[in-house]
Amino acid sequence: MFVVSRRDEATAPRRNDRMQNLLLLVICFAAGVSLRRAGHIPERGHAALNAFILHLSLPALILLHLHLVPLTPAVVGAATISWALLALSAAFFFAVGRAARLAPQTIGALTLTGGLANTSFVGIPMIQAFYGDGGVALGLVIDQLGSYLTLATLGIAVGGALLWG
């Protein structure tokens, strides 16, 4: 477990707390699905929630946690995981796609969907549930310096190249 300080180690959830946190995440997810199906949440209600999370909550979480992270080889290694995953995904789907005679657009789509992860919306709450606040800092490093930068650079480049030839 990545620990920024001994204080974080002391506040990490215990085994029973982890199960309760996971149960809470499942209950919240099920409540959202139920409310949407019952018509209590408007058709585009998710757009307001997404905007709130992306423009207010996530930047606040980053400012709260990221300045505590020391720049060590372990942290840099964690940030490169997403880059390596996309590279491995590209090699794998290129080989499989060529063998299966798939169109380049299909290979590119498989590479992007198989090689990139949603580490913010799902990942950060899961990390906090299992590892506490100390794990959130490393999760943000992986998310912002790994997943987001990979998507914003290589992901857009691959998508644009496949779209415009």
N, C-alpha and C positions, 0 to 999 in steps of 0.2 A: 504494500500500500504506500502511496506517495503521501508523505507527511511534511507539511510546511514547517510546523513547529510542534513541540511537545503538547501544547495546548490543544492542537487539532487531534492528536492521538488520543487524548483524554476524552474528547467530545465525539469520537467516532462511535457509530451505533453498535450496540451489542447484537449478538445473533438473533435474539427474540425481537429486538427493535427493527432489525433488517426485514424480518418477515412481516411485521406490522406496517412498515413503510411500503413494502411491495404490495401488500393487500390494499393499502390506501390508494396507491397508484391505479390498481385494477378497479377499485370502486369508483374513483373519479372518472376513469375512462368509460366504465359502464354507465355511470350517471349521465355523462355527456351524450353517449349514444342513445340512451333512453329518452332524454329530454328532447333531442333532435327528432326522434321518431314520433314522439307524442305531440310535436308541433309547438313546443314551448320555446324553441330557439329558432329565429328566423332563417330563411333559406341561405342568406349570406352572412349569418352570424359569426361564422368562423373567420371571416375576413377581418372583422374588428378585433377579435382575440389575437389573431396572427400579427396584426399591426401593433397592438399593444405590446406583445412579447418581443417582436423584432426591434421596435423603435424605443421602447422604454425599459422593459425588464431585462433583456439580454445585455444592453450596454451598461446598465446599473450593476448587474452581476459581474461583468467583466471588470469594471472599475473597482468593485469591492474586493475581488479575489486576485486578479492577475498581477497586481503590483507586489504581491507577497512572494511570487515565485522566483527563486534564484535561477540564474541562467547556468545550468550545469549540463554536462554531457547527457545525463539521463533525461532531462527536460527536452533538450534538442532532439534526442532520439525519439521521444514520445511524439514530438511534432512531426517527425518525418514518417511516421507510420502510415498516414493517409497517402503521402506521396508514393511510398513503396507499394501500398495496396493497389493504387491506380495503375502503377507500372506493371505489377504482376497480373492484374485484371486484363490490361491491354494485351500482354503477351499471351495469356491463356485464351482469351476470346478471339484473338487474331488467328492462333493456331487452330482452334476448334471451328471458327468461322470459315477459314480456308478449306479445311477438311470437309465441312458440311456444305461448301459452296454457297455461303450466305452473302447477301448484298453488303457492301461496305457500310451502308447506313445502319443495318441490323447489327453488325459487329460493333460499330461505334456506340449504338444504343445499349447493347449488352455491356460494353466496357464501362460506360458511364453509370449505369444502374447497378452493376456488380462491383464497381470499384470505388464508389462514393457512398458515404453513409450520412444519415441524419443524426448528427451527434449533439445537436442543440435541443430540439424539442423533446426527444425521447431520451437521449443519452445523459444529459445533465441531471434531470430528476432521478434517473436510475442510479447514477454515480452517487448522488447525495443520499439516496435511500440506503445504498449498500456500504458506502465508505465515509459518509459524513462530510462536513465542510472541507476537511483536508483533501479529500478526493476531488472536490469541485474545481479547485485551482488547476490541477493537472488535466481534468476534463476540459476546462476552458482552453488550456494550451493546445490540446489535441484538436479541439473544435476550431478555434480561431486561426492558429498557425498551421494546422494540418488540413482538416476537412474544408473549411471555408476558403482558404487560399488555394487549395487544390482545385476546388470547384470554380473559383473566380478566375483562375488562370488557365490551367490545362483543360478543365471541363468546358469552358467557353470556347477555347481554341479547337478542341475536338468537335464539339457541336457545330461550330461555325464552319469548319473545314468540311464536315459531312453534309451540311445544309447547302453550302454554296460551291461544293466540289473543290 
